[in-house]
Amino acid sequence: MKTINVGICGLGTVGAGTAQLLEKNASIIQKRTGFPIKVTKAATIDPYEDLDIDFSEITVTDSVDDILNDSEIDVVVELIGGDGLAKKIILDALDRGKSAVTANKALLAKHSEEVFTAAYNSPGFLGYEASVGGGIPIIRSIKEGFAGDEIESFSGIINGTANFILSSMSNDNKDFATALKEAQEKGFAEADPTFDIEGIDTAHKVIILMELAFNALFEFDQLYVEGISGIESCDIKLAKSMGYAIKLLGMARNSQKGFEGKVHPALVKSDSMLANVQGAFNAISVYGNFVGHTMSYGAGAGSHPTASAVVGDIIDIGRRLSSLGGEQVPALSVPLDQLSKQTILPIDETESQYFVRFKLADENDIQAIKKSFQAAGIAVQQLSDLKQSSEAAQIPFAILTEIVAEHRLQALVKDLNNLPFITHPSKIIRVDS
């Protein structure tokens, strides 16, 4: 009965949670696996003495090399973030034949070809469940649960900070700045929230899911990314009057034209499951050609949910290492020779329904807007305005279009923004289909 020895690089929120989980649940983990899993070394440059961890059998060092050079360590856990030292840790561990586990979505998204190729070429294994969705086992679901399906699309709320802000704006009638401040005060948003509110964190996760779902490698820079900092209270109210909520979605689709991948605010039907995901929670919908629509829901971040995903990977790897001739599902679900590099369609080549919000000085100008859409051959399915409740001089007004090509809609709105009675730049929000 081999003990699986673990070295943790980084004792921050997730690193400490991982060590605590392995300590607290040691007996039940051993009961389920048939072998013990122990953290024998940890590397950190931060104070750690006050952490709720028994360090009597853990050697703490300030150098990750002490973990990488230790021949007794089976699994190296990288939880320091970034793509400098973190990349070295994962690549060195795999090169030495060790297994590696990470929650580092930015590293995997930006350096996927290098990292996954190393994983394929190593006798060790790579676990990265915690990189997407926190405690939601979405990566394992795609790799194993949906292994027989052709995954046609996925769409999800995969950033808790953005969802908390949009939920506050919708439920409590707060403006963006107030909702962001509340998220920071509650610990859901960083002092610098750029990655969360501008969609970058979601984009990292979308690339990882695309590579898994479509068994291909994609360039992160090809992904269309738009955040929520431009969403105003009037957008929330107008969408609600039309029967929609606004959510920041990460989505991808294998369409007839090619692979679509994008991150942006989107209108979702108010009675849909995604619309009712509130606060800092995540939800991911995957569509397979046989399984149909599925939905995974849960805490998308935090010490305990993310640590649960990390430990799940450690246990899975431990089972492989402890079984004679044990094989693990390949890092991206298919053999290396079946992986291909693919491109993501430019956003201009996609199509959608659109919610377009204007601010007008005079309600009579609404008719001019409608006529402009008709002249452009873009049908209007619904319209709404806030002239009765607007306290400002401008009247917020929105149109919901038919499905139309992105480039056609953008060209029309660009022309409309030049009209003298458009008091502010218009806001375009796509509709989730």
C-alpha positions in Angstrom: 0.0 0.0 0.0 2.0 2.9 -1.3 1.8 6.3 0.3 1.3 9.1 -2.3 3.5 11.9 -1.3 2.5 15.5 -2.2 4.5 18.7 -2.4 2.5 21.9 -2.5 4.0 25.1 -4.1 2.1 28.0 -2.5 0.3 28.1 0.8 -2.2 30.9 0.0 -5.9 30.5 0.1 -6.1 27.4 -2.1 -2.8 25.9 -1.0 -3.8 26.1 2.6 -7.2 24.7 1.9 -5.7 21.8 0.0 -3.4 20.9 2.9 -6.3 21.2 5.4 -8.6 19.0 3.3 -6.0 16.3 3.0 -5.4 16.4 6.7 -9.0 16.6 7.9 -10.4 14.0 5.5 -7.3 11.7 5.5 -9.2 8.7 6.9 -12.1 8.8 4.5 -9.7 9.4 1.5 -7.7 6.3 2.5 -10.9 4.3 2.9 -12.0 5.3 -0.6 -8.6 4.8 -2.3 -6.9 2.1 -0.3 -3.8 4.1 0.3 -2.7 7.2 2.3 -2.0 10.6 0.7 0.3 12.9 2.6 1.6 16.4 2.1 5.3 16.0 2.9 6.7 19.3 1.7 5.4 22.8 1.1 7.1 25.8 -0.5 6.0 29.4 0.4 7.5 32.8 0.9 4.6 34.0 2.9 4.0 33.6 6.7 2.3 30.3 7.4 2.6 29.6 11.1 -1.0 30.7 11.8 -2.6 28.5 9.2 -4.9 25.8 10.6 -2.5 23.0 9.5 -0.4 20.4 11.4 3.1 21.0 10.2 4.7 18.3 12.3 5.2 16.0 9.3 5.5 18.7 6.6 8.8 20.3 5.7 8.3 24.0 4.8 10.8 25.6 2.4 11.1 28.9 0.5 12.3 27.1 -2.7 10.2 25.1 -5.1 13.4 23.3 -6.1 13.3 21.5 -2.8 10.1 19.9 -3.9 11.0 19.3 -7.5 14.3 17.7 -6.5 12.7 15.4 -4.0 12.6 11.9 -5.5 10.1 10.8 -2.9 7.4 13.3 -4.0 4.9 11.8 -6.5 2.6 14.8 -7.1 3.7 18.4 -7.3 0.8 20.9 -6.7 1.3 24.3 -8.3 -0.9 27.0 -6.6 1.2 30.2 -6.8 -0.4 31.6 -10.0 1.2 33.6 -12.8 3.0 32.1 -15.8 6.6 32.5 -14.8 7.7 30.3 -11.9 4.4 28.4 -12.1 5.2 27.3 -15.6 8.7 26.2 -14.6 7.2 24.1 -11.7 4.7 22.3 -14.0 7.1 21.7 -16.9 10.0 20.6 -14.6 7.7 18.3 -12.6 6.4 16.6 -15.8 9.9 16.5 -17.3 11.1 14.6 -14.2 8.3 12.1 -14.5 6.4 13.4 -11.6 2.7 14.3 -11.8 1.5 17.9 -11.6 -1.8 19.4 -10.4 -2.7 23.1 -11.0 -5.5 25.5 -10.7 -3.7 28.0 -13.0 -6.2 28.8 -15.8 -4.2 31.7 -17.1 -1.1 29.6 -17.6 -3.0 26.8 -19.3 -4.9 29.2 -21.6 -1.8 31.2 -22.7 0.6 28.3 -22.9 -1.7 25.4 -23.6 0.4 23.9 -26.4 3.6 23.8 -24.4 2.0 22.6 -21.2 -0.3 19.9 -22.7 2.5 18.6 -25.0 4.7 18.2 -21.9 1.9 16.3 -20.2 1.4 14.0 -23.1 5.2 13.3 -23.3 5.6 12.6 -19.5 5.1 9.4 -17.6 3.5 11.6 -15.0 -0.1 13.0 -15.2 -1.5 16.5 -15.3 -4.6 17.4 -13.3 -6.3 20.8 -13.8 -9.9 20.4 -12.6 -9.6 23.4 -10.4 -8.7 25.7 -13.3 -12.4 26.0 -14.3 -15.5 26.3 -12.1 -13.9 25.8 -8.7 -15.7 22.9 -7.1 -17.8 22.1 -10.2 -16.2 18.9 -11.8 -16.8 20.2 -15.3 -13.4 19.1 -16.7 -13.9 15.5 -15.5 -17.4 15.6 -16.9 -16.2 16.5 -20.4 -13.2 14.2 -20.4 -15.1 11.2 -19.0 -18.8 11.6 -18.6 -19.4 13.0 -22.1 -16.6 10.9 -23.7 -19.0 9.3 -26.2 -20.7 12.5 -27.2 -19.8 15.0 -29.9 -19.9 18.3 -27.9 -21.5 20.9 -30.0 -21.5 23.9 -27.7 -21.2 25.1 -24.1 -22.2 28.3 -22.4 -21.8 29.4 -18.8 -21.3 31.8 -15.9 -17.8 31.0 -14.9 -16.8 34.1 -13.0 -18.3 34.6 -9.6 -17.2 38.3 -9.2 -19.0 39.4 -12.4 -22.1 37.4 -11.5 -22.2 38.9 -8.0 -22.1 42.4 -9.5 -24.7 41.8 -12.1 -26.9 40.0 -9.5 -26.7 43.1 -7.2 -27.5 45.4 -10.0 -30.5 43.4 -11.0 -31.9 42.4 -7.5 -31.0 45.5 -5.5 -31.1 48.2 -8.2 -27.5 49.2 -7.6 -25.3 50.9 -10.2 -22.1 49.2 -11.4 -19.7 51.2 -9.2 -21.8 50.5 -6.0 -22.1 46.8 -6.8 -18.4 46.5 -7.5 -17.5 48.2 -4.2 -19.8 45.8 -2.4 -18.2 42.8 -4.1 -14.8 44.1 -2.9 -16.0 44.6 0.6 -17.4 41.1 0.8 -14.1 39.6 -0.6 -15.6 38.5 -4.0 -13.5 41.1 -5.9 -9.9 41.9 -5.8 -8.6 45.5 -5.2 -7.8 45.4 -8.9 -10.8 43.7 -10.4 -9.8 44.1 -14.0 -9.4 40.4 -14.9 -12.9 39.6 -13.5 -15.0 42.5 -14.7 -13.4 42.8 -18.1 -13.9 39.1 -18.9 -10.2 38.0 -19.0 -10.6 35.4 -16.2 -13.6 34.0 -18.0 -11.7 33.9 -21.3 -8.9 31.8 -19.8 -11.5 29.2 -18.7 -13.3 29.3 -22.1 -10.0 28.4 -23.9 -9.5 25.4 -21.6 -13.0 24.2 -22.1 -12.8 24.7 -25.9 -9.7 22.6 -26.1 -11.3 19.8 -24.1 -14.7 19.9 -25.8 -13.3 20.1 -29.3 -10.1 18.2 -28.9 -8.0 20.9 -30.4 -5.5 23.7 -29.5 -6.6 27.3 -29.8 -4.9 30.7 -29.6 -6.0 32.7 -26.7 -5.6 36.0 -28.6 -8.2 34.9 -31.1 -11.0 34.8 -28.5 -13.4 37.8 -28.5 -13.5 39.2 -24.9 -15.8 41.9 -23.6 -16.5 42.7 -19.9 -19.3 44.1 -17.9 -17.9 47.5 -16.9 -20.1 49.2 -19.6 -23.3 47.7 -18.3 -25.6 50.4 -16.8 -28.7 50.2 -14.6 -30.9 51.1 -17.5 -29.6 48.1 -19.5 -30.6 45.8 -16.6 -34.1 47.4 -16.4 -34.7 47.4 -20.1 -33.6 43.8 -20.4 -35.9 42.8 -17.5 -38.9 44.5 -19.1 -38.3 42.3 -22.2 -38.1 39.1 -20.1 -34.4 38.8 -19.9 -31.5 39.0 -17.4 -28.0 40.1 -18.2 -25.1 37.7 -17.4 -21.4 37.6 -18.3 -21.1 34.4 -20.4 -18.3 32.4 -21.7 -19.4 30.3 -24.7 -18.2 28.3 -27.6 -19.8 26.4 -30.5 -18.7 24.1 -33.3 -20.8 25.7 -36.1 -20.9 25.0 -39.8 -18.6 28.0 -40.4 -16.0 26.9 -37.8 -15.3 27.2 -34.1 -16.9 30.1 -32.3 -15.5 31.3 -29.0 -16.4 34.4 -27.1 -16.9 36.1 -23.8 -19.4 39.0 -23.4 -22.4 40.1 -21.4 -25.5 38.4 -22.8 -29.3 38.5 -22.4 -30.6 35.2 -21.1 -34.3 34.4 -20.6 -35.5 35.3 -17.1 -37.0 31.9 -16.6 -33.9 30.0 -17.6 -31.6 28.2 -15.2 -28.7 30.5 -16.1 -30.7 33.6 -15.3 -31.4 32.3 -11.8 -27.8 31.7 -10.9 -27.2 34.4 -8.3 -24.3 35.9 -6.3 -20.9 34.4 -6.7 -22.1 31.0 -8.0 -21.2 29.5 -11.3 -23.1 27.3 -13.8 -22.0 25.7 -17.0 -24.3 24.2 -19.7 -22.9 21.7 -22.1 -24.7 20.4 -25.2 -23.8 17.0 -26.6 -25.3 15.4 -29.7 -26.7 12.5 -27.7 -26.9 13.6 -24.1 -28.5 16.9 -25.0 -28.4 19.9 -22.6 -26.8 19.4 -19.2 -26.2 21.9 -16.4 -23.5 21.9 -13.7 -23.9 24.4 -10.8 -21.9 25.2 -7.7 -19.3 27.5 -6.0 -16.9 28.7 -8.7 -14.1 29.9 -6.4 -12.9 30.0 -2.8 -10.6 28.0 -0.6 -12.7 25.0 0.1 -14.4 24.4 -3.3 -11.2 24.9 -5.3 -9.2 22.7 -2.8 -11.8 20.0 -3.3 -11.1 20.0 -7.0 -7.3 20.0 -6.5 -7.6 17.0 -4.1 -9.9 15.2 -6.5 -7.1 15.4 -9.1 -4.5 14.2 -6.5 -6.7 11.2 -5.7 -7.3 10.4 -9.3 -3.5 10.5 -10.0 -2.9 8.5 -6.8 -5.2 5.7 -8.1 -3.4 5.6 -11.4 0.0 5.5 -9.7 -1.1 2.7 -7.3 -2.6 0.4 -10.0 -0.3 -1.8 -12.1 -0.3 -0.5 -15.6 -2.9 2.1 -14.8 -3.7 4.5 -17.6 -5.2 8.0 -17.2 -7.5 9.7 -19.7 -5.3 11.8 -21.9 -4.8 15.4 -20.9 -7.2 16.7 -23.6 -9.2 13.5 -23.9 -7.6 12.3 -27.2 -4.2 10.8 -28.1 -1.6 13.4 -28.9 -1.6 12.5 -32.6 -5.3 13.3 -32.8 -4.9 16.9 -31.5 -5.0 19.6 -34.1 -4.5 23.4 -34.1 -7.7 25.2 -34.9 -8.7 28.9 -35.4 -11.5 30.8 -33.7 -13.9 32.6 -36.0 -13.6 36.5 -35.8 -16.7 37.9 -34.0 -17.6 39.7 -37.2 -18.3 36.4 -38.9 -20.8 35.2 -36.3 -24.5 36.0 -35.9 -26.9 36.5 -33.0 -29.9 38.3 -31.8 -29.0 41.7 -30.4 -30.3 44.0 -27.7 -29.3 47.6 -28.7 -29.8 50.4 -26.2 -29.9 54.0 -27.1 -30.3 57.2 -25.1 -32.5 59.7 -26.8 -33.4 63.3 -26.0 -36.9 63.1 -27.4 -39.2 60.1 -27.5 -40.3 61.0 -31.0 -36.8 60.0 -32.2 -37.7 56.4 -31.4 -39.6 56.2 -34.7 -36.5 57.3 -36.6 -34.5 54.5 -35.0 -37.1 51.9 -35.9 -37.1 53.2 -39.5 -33.3 53.0 -39.7 -33.5 49.3 -38.7 -36.2 48.6 -41.3 -34.2 50.4 -44.0 -31.2 48.2 -43.1 -33.3 45.0 -43.5 -33.0 44.1 -39.8 -36.3 43.1 -38.3 -37.2 44.3 -34.8 -38.8 41.7 -32.6 -39.3 43.8 -29.5 -38.7 47.3 -28.1 -38.9 49.0 -24.7 -38.2 52.3 -23.2 -37.9 53.9 -19.7 -39.4 57.3 -20.4 -41.9 56.9 -17.5 -39.2 56.1 -14.9 -36.2 58.0 -16.3 -35.0 60.7 -14.0 -32.4 61.9 -16.5 -33.0 64.1 -19.5 -32.1 61.2 -21.8 -34.7 58.5 -22.5 -33.2 54.9 -22.4 -34.7 52.9 -25.3 -33.8 49.4 -26.5 -34.5 47.3 -29.5 -34.4 43.5 -29.7 -33.5 42.3 -33.2 -33.9 39.1 -35.2 -30.9 36.9 -35.7 -28.5 38.9 -37.9 -24.8 38.9 -38.9 -22.6 40.7 -36.5 -21.0 42.9 -39.1 -24.4 44.1 -40.4 -25.6 45.1 -36.9 -22.3 46.8 -36.0 -22.3 48.8 -39.3 -25.9 50.0 -38.6 -25.2 51.1 -35.0 -22.1 52.9 -36.0 -24.1 54.9 -38.5 -26.8 55.6 -35.9 -24.3 56.8 -33.4 -23.4 59.7 -35.8 -27.0 61.0 -35.7 -27.4 64.3 -33.8 -30.2 63.1 -31.6 -28.2 60.1 -30.2 -26.9 61.7 -27.0 -24.7 58.9 -25.9 -22.9 56.0 -27.6 -25.3 53.0 -28.1 -24.8 49.8 -26.2 -24.9 46.4 -28.0 -25.5 43.2 -25.9 -25.9 39.9 -27.6 -28.6 37.4 -26.8 -27.7 33.9 -25.6 -29.2 31.3 -27.9 
